[in-house]
Amino acid sequence: MPIVPTLINIATFPDIAKQAETKFPRYAAHMIALWEGRHERVLEAFDAGVRVYAGTDAGSVIKHGRIGEEILELQRAGLPAAAALDAACWSAREWLGADGISEGASADVVLYAKDPERP
C-alpha cells in the first residue's frame, strides 16, 4: 500500500498543537510527536519498500502550487533526489492511471528556474 505523507501539511502541526495545548493537551502532544517523527517515518517506509508519492493536501490551509516544496521535504526525509522527484512525476502518474509520454496523451508542465535534481 503506497503512502502520500503530505509533509508540508504536517509542518503546520506545531501551530495546531499550540492552539490546542490548554484545552486538549494529549491531542497537542500527539500532534507534536507526529511532527517530530515525520521524516523518520517516511524514510522507514521508503526503506521498507513502500511506494512514497508526493502530495500537499492543497486547497485547505495549504495553497496550491507547492508540490516543489513537498519534493524537497521528501529529500529532507532521506529519499534520494531521483526518488523524491519521481514521487511527483512519472511513477505518480502511473499510480494514478495517467498517461505517460506518448502521442496524444495529456500532459502537465512545470517549469523551474534551475534543475530540481541538483541541490
C-alpha positions as CSV (number, residue, x, y, z in Angstrom):
1,M,0.0,0.0,0.0
2,P,1.6,3.3,-1.0
3,I,1.6,6.4,1.1
4,V,1.3,10.2,0.4
5,P,2.7,11.8,3.5
6,T,2.0,15.5,2.7
7,L,5.0,16.7,4.7
8,I,4.3,20.4,4.1
9,N,0.9,19.9,5.6
10,I,2.5,18.1,8.6
11,A,4.7,21.2,9.0
12,T,1.5,23.0,10.3
13,F,1.1,20.6,13.2
14,P,3.2,22.6,15.8
15,D,0.9,25.6,15.3
16,I,-2.2,23.4,15.6
17,A,-0.8,21.8,18.7
18,K,-0.1,25.2,20.3
19,Q,-3.7,26.3,19.8
20,A,-5.0,23.1,21.3
21,E,-2.5,22.7,24.2
22,T,-4.5,24.2,27.0
23,K,-7.8,22.5,26.3
24,F,-6.6,19.3,24.6
25,P,-3.0,18.6,26.0
26,R,-3.0,14.9,24.9
27,Y,-4.0,15.8,21.4
28,A,-1.4,18.6,21.3
29,A,1.3,16.2,22.4
30,H,0.3,13.7,19.8
31,M,0.4,16.3,17.0
32,I,4.0,17.3,18.2
33,A,5.1,13.6,18.2
34,L,3.7,13.1,14.7
35,W,5.6,16.2,13.5
36,E,8.8,15.3,15.2
37,G,8.8,11.8,13.7
38,R,7.7,12.8,10.2
39,H,11.0,12.4,8.4
40,E,12.0,9.2,10.2
41,R,8.6,7.5,9.5
42,V,8.7,8.4,5.8
43,L,12.3,7.2,5.4
44,E,11.4,3.9,7.2
45,A,8.5,3.3,4.9
46,F,10.6,4.1,1.8
47,D,13.5,1.8,3.1
48,A,10.9,-1.0,3.7
49,G,9.8,-0.8,0.0
50,V,6.6,1.2,0.5
51,R,5.9,3.4,-2.5
52,V,6.0,7.1,-1.4
53,Y,4.2,9.7,-3.5
54,A,4.2,13.5,-3.3
55,G,1.1,15.3,-2.3
56,T,0.3,18.5,-0.5
57,D,-3.4,18.5,0.7
58,A,-3.6,21.8,-1.2
59,G,-6.8,23.7,-1.1
60,S,-7.3,23.9,2.6
61,V,-4.7,25.7,4.7
62,I,-2.1,24.7,2.1
63,K,-2.1,26.8,-1.0
64,H,-1.9,25.2,-4.5
65,G,1.4,25.3,-6.3
66,R,3.7,24.0,-3.5
67,I,4.5,20.5,-4.9
68,G,8.1,21.5,-5.4
69,E,8.4,22.2,-1.6
70,E,6.9,18.7,-0.9
71,I,9.6,17.1,-3.2
72,L,12.3,18.9,-1.2
73,E,10.7,17.7,2.1
74,L,10.9,14.1,0.8
75,Q,14.6,14.7,0.2
76,R,15.0,16.1,3.7
77,A,13.4,12.9,5.0
78,G,16.2,11.0,3.3
79,L,14.7,9.9,0.0
80,P,17.3,10.0,-2.8
81,A,16.7,13.1,-5.1
82,A,15.6,11.0,-8.0
83,A,13.0,9.1,-5.9
84,A,11.7,12.3,-4.4
85,L,11.2,13.8,-7.8
86,D,9.7,10.6,-9.2
87,A,7.2,10.7,-6.3
88,A,5.6,13.6,-8.0
89,C,6.3,12.7,-11.7
90,W,6.3,9.5,-13.7
91,S,5.6,6.9,-11.0
92,A,2.9,9.1,-9.6
93,R,1.2,9.5,-13.0
94,E,1.4,5.7,-13.4
95,W,-0.1,5.0,-10.0
96,L,-2.9,7.5,-10.7
97,G,-3.5,5.8,-14.1
98,A,-2.5,8.9,-16.1
99,D,-0.8,8.7,-19.4
100,G,3.0,8.7,-19.8
101,I,4.7,10.5,-22.7
102,S,3.0,9.3,-25.9
103,E,1.4,10.8,-29.0
104,G,-1.9,12.4,-28.0
105,A,-1.5,11.8,-24.2
106,S,-2.5,14.5,-21.7
107,A,0.5,16.4,-20.2
108,D,1.4,18.5,-17.3
109,V,4.2,21.0,-17.5
110,V,6.1,22.5,-14.5
111,L,8.9,25.0,-15.2
112,Y,11.8,25.6,-12.7
113,A,14.4,28.3,-12.8
114,K,17.1,25.6,-12.1
115,D,17.4,21.9,-12.3
116,P,15.5,20.5,-9.3
117,E,17.7,17.4,-9.2
118,R,20.7,19.5,-8.3
119,P,21.0,20.9,-4.8
